[in-house]
Amino acid sequence: MGKLISTVGGIIAIVAGALLLLRWKAAFMICLKGMCPAFLILAGLIAAYAGISEMKDEAARKKEEAKRKTEEKK
């Protein structure tokens, strides 16, 4: 019974959301325009953090390889 209620509730939410989107299209577009710069900044920060983390991992891996080669030569 719970699955049926959640399915019907989901369909009602989709229909209500679509109707409200049509009614408040201008307000939605203003909100969407306001969210775009914030989203781009956040996505850029995440990408930069991932890139820096990747570079640190690569440097640590190279350092570890150099250490292993030095130990093998001894």
Backbone as JSON Lines, residues from 0, in Angstrom:
{"i":0,"aa":"M","n":[0.82,-1.2,0.0],"ca":[0.0,0.0,0.0],"c":[0.86,1.26,0.0]}
{"i":1,"aa":"G","n":[2.03,1.2,0.67],"ca":[2.92,2.36,0.74],"c":[3.48,2.73,-0.62]}
{"i":2,"aa":"K","n":[3.76,1.71,-1.45],"ca":[4.3,1.99,-2.78],"c":[3.27,2.7,-3.64]}
{"i":3,"aa":"L","n":[2.02,2.3,-3.51],"ca":[0.95,2.92,-4.28],"c":[0.77,4.38,-3.86]}
{"i":4,"aa":"I","n":[0.8,4.63,-2.56],"ca":[0.64,6.0,-2.07],"c":[1.79,6.89,-2.54]}
{"i":5,"aa":"S","n":[3.01,6.37,-2.47],"ca":[4.15,7.18,-2.91],"c":[4.11,7.41,-4.42]}
{"i":6,"aa":"T","n":[3.64,6.44,-5.19],"ca":[3.54,6.61,-6.63],"c":[2.49,7.66,-6.98]}
{"i":7,"aa":"V","n":[1.32,7.56,-6.36],"ca":[0.25,8.54,-6.62],"c":[0.69,9.92,-6.13]}
{"i":8,"aa":"G","n":[1.33,9.98,-4.97],"ca":[1.83,11.26,-4.47],"c":[2.86,11.87,-5.4]}
{"i":9,"aa":"G","n":[3.71,11.04,-5.97],"ca":[4.71,11.53,-6.92],"c":[4.07,12.07,-8.18]}
{"i":10,"aa":"I","n":[3.06,11.39,-8.67],"ca":[2.37,11.86,-9.89],"c":[1.66,13.18,-9.6]}
{"i":11,"aa":"I","n":[1.02,13.29,-8.44],"ca":[0.35,14.55,-8.06],"c":[1.38,15.68,-7.97]}
{"i":12,"aa":"A","n":[2.53,15.4,-7.4],"ca":[3.58,16.41,-7.27],"c":[4.09,16.85,-8.63]}
{"i":13,"aa":"I","n":[4.22,15.91,-9.57],"ca":[4.67,16.26,-10.92],"c":[3.66,17.16,-11.61]}
{"i":14,"aa":"V","n":[2.39,16.79,-11.54],"ca":[1.34,17.59,-12.18],"c":[1.25,18.98,-11.54]}
{"i":15,"aa":"A","n":[1.28,19.03,-10.21],"ca":[1.2,20.33,-9.51],"c":[2.42,21.19,-9.86]}
{"i":16,"aa":"G","n":[3.59,20.58,-9.9],"ca":[4.8,21.33,-10.26],"c":[4.75,21.87,-11.68]}
{"i":17,"aa":"A","n":[4.25,21.06,-12.62],"ca":[4.14,21.51,-14.0],"c":[3.14,22.66,-14.12]}
{"i":18,"aa":"L","n":[2.01,22.54,-13.44],"ca":[1.01,23.62,-13.49],"c":[1.53,24.91,-12.87]}
{"i":19,"aa":"L","n":[2.21,24.79,-11.73],"ca":[2.76,25.98,-11.09],"c":[3.89,26.58,-11.91]}
{"i":20,"aa":"L","n":[4.66,25.75,-12.58],"ca":[5.72,26.26,-13.44],"c":[5.15,27.08,-14.58]}
{"i":21,"aa":"L","n":[4.06,26.59,-15.16],"ca":[3.41,27.35,-16.24],"c":[2.84,28.67,-15.72]}
{"i":22,"aa":"R","n":[2.28,28.63,-14.51],"ca":[1.68,29.84,-13.94],"c":[2.74,30.85,-13.51]}
{"i":23,"aa":"W","n":[3.83,30.39,-12.93],"ca":[4.87,31.27,-12.41],"c":[6.14,31.22,-13.25]}
{"i":24,"aa":"K","n":[5.98,31.16,-14.56],"ca":[7.12,31.03,-15.45],"c":[8.1,32.2,-15.3]}
{"i":25,"aa":"A","n":[7.58,33.42,-15.22],"ca":[8.46,34.6,-15.11],"c":[9.26,34.56,-13.81]}
{"i":26,"aa":"A","n":[8.6,34.23,-12.71],"ca":[9.3,34.17,-11.43],"c":[10.34,33.05,-11.44]}
{"i":27,"aa":"F","n":[10.01,31.92,-12.08],"ca":[10.95,30.81,-12.18],"c":[12.18,31.22,-12.98]}
{"i":28,"aa":"M","n":[11.97,31.94,-14.07],"ca":[13.1,32.37,-14.89],"c":[14.0,33.35,-14.13]}
{"i":29,"aa":"I","n":[13.42,34.24,-13.35],"ca":[14.23,35.16,-12.55],"c":[15.06,34.38,-11.53]}
{"i":30,"aa":"C","n":[14.42,33.43,-10.9],"ca":[15.13,32.6,-9.9],"c":[16.23,31.78,-10.57]}
{"i":31,"aa":"L","n":[15.94,31.24,-11.74],"ca":[16.92,30.45,-12.48],"c":[18.12,31.32,-12.89]}
{"i":32,"aa":"K","n":[17.84,32.54,-13.33],"ca":[18.92,33.46,-13.7],"c":[19.79,33.79,-12.48]}
{"i":33,"aa":"G","n":[19.18,33.89,-11.34],"ca":[19.93,34.19,-10.13],"c":[20.77,33.01,-9.65]}
{"i":34,"aa":"M","n":[20.31,31.81,-9.93],"ca":[21.04,30.62,-9.47],"c":[22.2,30.26,-10.39]}
{"i":35,"aa":"C","n":[22.16,30.66,-11.64],"ca":[23.22,30.27,-12.59],"c":[24.61,30.72,-12.16]}
{"i":36,"aa":"P","n":[24.82,32.0,-11.81],"ca":[26.17,32.38,-11.38],"c":[26.63,31.63,-10.12]}
{"i":37,"aa":"A","n":[25.72,31.45,-9.18],"ca":[26.09,30.74,-7.96],"c":[26.46,29.29,-8.28]}
{"i":38,"aa":"F","n":[25.7,28.66,-9.16],"ca":[26.0,27.29,-9.56],"c":[27.35,27.21,-10.26]}
{"i":39,"aa":"L","n":[27.63,28.15,-11.16],"ca":[28.91,28.14,-11.87],"c":[30.08,28.33,-10.9]}
{"i":40,"aa":"I","n":[29.93,29.21,-9.93],"ca":[30.99,29.43,-8.94],"c":[31.21,28.15,-8.14]}
{"i":41,"aa":"L","n":[30.13,27.55,-7.67],"ca":[30.25,26.32,-6.89],"c":[30.87,25.19,-7.71]}
{"i":42,"aa":"A","n":[30.42,25.03,-8.95],"ca":[30.98,23.98,-9.81],"c":[32.46,24.24,-10.08]}
{"i":43,"aa":"G","n":[32.83,25.5,-10.28],"ca":[34.23,25.85,-10.49],"c":[35.09,25.55,-9.28]}
{"i":44,"aa":"L","n":[34.57,25.85,-8.1],"ca":[35.31,25.55,-6.87],"c":[35.51,24.04,-6.7]}
{"i":45,"aa":"I","n":[34.48,23.28,-6.99],"ca":[34.6,21.82,-6.87],"c":[35.61,21.28,-7.88]}
{"i":46,"aa":"A","n":[35.56,21.79,-9.12],"ca":[36.5,21.33,-10.14],"c":[37.93,21.71,-9.78]}
{"i":47,"aa":"A","n":[38.13,22.93,-9.29],"ca":[39.47,23.36,-8.9],"c":[40.0,22.52,-7.74]}
{"i":48,"aa":"Y","n":[39.16,22.26,-6.76],"ca":[39.56,21.43,-5.62],"c":[39.94,20.03,-6.09]}
{"i":49,"aa":"A","n":[39.14,19.46,-7.0],"ca":[39.44,18.13,-7.51],"c":[40.76,18.12,-8.28]}
{"i":50,"aa":"G","n":[41.01,19.17,-9.06],"ca":[42.26,19.25,-9.8],"c":[43.47,19.37,-8.89]}
{"i":51,"aa":"I","n":[43.37,20.21,-7.87],"ca":[44.47,20.37,-6.92],"c":[44.72,19.07,-6.17]}
{"i":52,"aa":"S","n":[43.66,18.42,-5.77],"ca":[43.8,17.14,-5.07],"c":[44.47,16.1,-5.96]}
{"i":53,"aa":"E","n":[44.1,16.09,-7.23],"ca":[44.71,15.15,-8.18],"c":[46.2,15.43,-8.34]}
{"i":54,"aa":"M","n":[46.58,16.72,-8.42],"ca":[47.99,17.07,-8.55],"c":[48.78,16.67,-7.31]}
{"i":55,"aa":"K","n":[48.19,16.85,-6.13],"ca":[48.86,16.44,-4.89],"c":[49.06,14.93,-4.86]}
{"i":56,"aa":"D","n":[48.05,14.2,-5.27],"ca":[48.16,12.73,-5.31],"c":[49.25,12.3,-6.28]}
{"i":57,"aa":"E","n":[49.3,12.95,-7.43],"ca":[50.31,12.61,-8.43],"c":[51.72,12.91,-7.9]}
{"i":58,"aa":"A","n":[51.89,14.05,-7.23],"ca":[53.2,14.4,-6.66],"c":[53.6,13.4,-5.58]}
{"i":59,"aa":"A","n":[52.66,12.99,-4.75],"ca":[52.96,12.01,-3.7],"c":[53.32,10.66,-4.32]}
{"i":60,"aa":"R","n":[52.65,10.3,-5.4],"ca":[52.94,9.03,-6.06],"c":[54.34,9.05,-6.67]}
{"i":61,"aa":"K","n":[54.71,10.16,-7.3],"ca":[56.04,10.28,-7.9],"c":[57.12,10.25,-6.82]}
{"i":62,"aa":"K","n":[56.85,10.9,-5.7],"ca":[57.81,10.92,-4.59],"c":[58.0,9.5,-4.05]}
{"i":63,"aa":"E","n":[56.9,8.76,-3.93],"ca":[56.97,7.39,-3.44],"c":[57.74,6.49,-4.42]}
{"i":64,"aa":"E","n":[57.53,6.69,-5.72],"ca":[58.27,5.91,-6.73],"c":[59.77,6.21,-6.65]}
{"i":65,"aa":"A","n":[60.11,7.49,-6.49],"ca":[61.52,7.86,-6.39],"c":[62.15,7.25,-5.14]}
{"i":66,"aa":"K","n":[61.41,7.22,-4.06],"ca":[61.9,6.62,-2.83],"c":[62.13,5.13,-3.0]}
{"i":67,"aa":"R","n":[61.22,4.45,-3.69],"ca":[61.36,3.01,-3.92],"c":[62.56,2.71,-4.81]}
{"i":68,"aa":"K","n":[62.77,3.54,-5.83],"ca":[63.92,3.33,-6.73],"c":[65.23,3.52,-5.98]}
{"i":69,"aa":"T","n":[65.26,4.51,-5.09],"ca":[66.46,4.76,-4.3],"c":[66.74,3.58,-3.37]}
{"i":70,"aa":"E","n":[65.69,3.05,-2.77],"ca":[65.86,1.89,-1.87],"c":[66.28,0.65,-2.63]}
{"i":71,"aa":"E","n":[65.81,0.47,-3.86],"ca":[66.17,-0.71,-4.66],"c":[67.63,-0.67,-5.08]}
{"i":72,"aa":"K","n":[68.17,0.53,-5.32],"ca":[69.54,0.66,-5.73],"c":[70.51,0.33,-4.6]}
{"i":73,"aa":"K","n":[70.07,0.48,-3.37],"ca":[70.95,0.22,-2.22],"c":[71.06,-1.22,-1.95]}
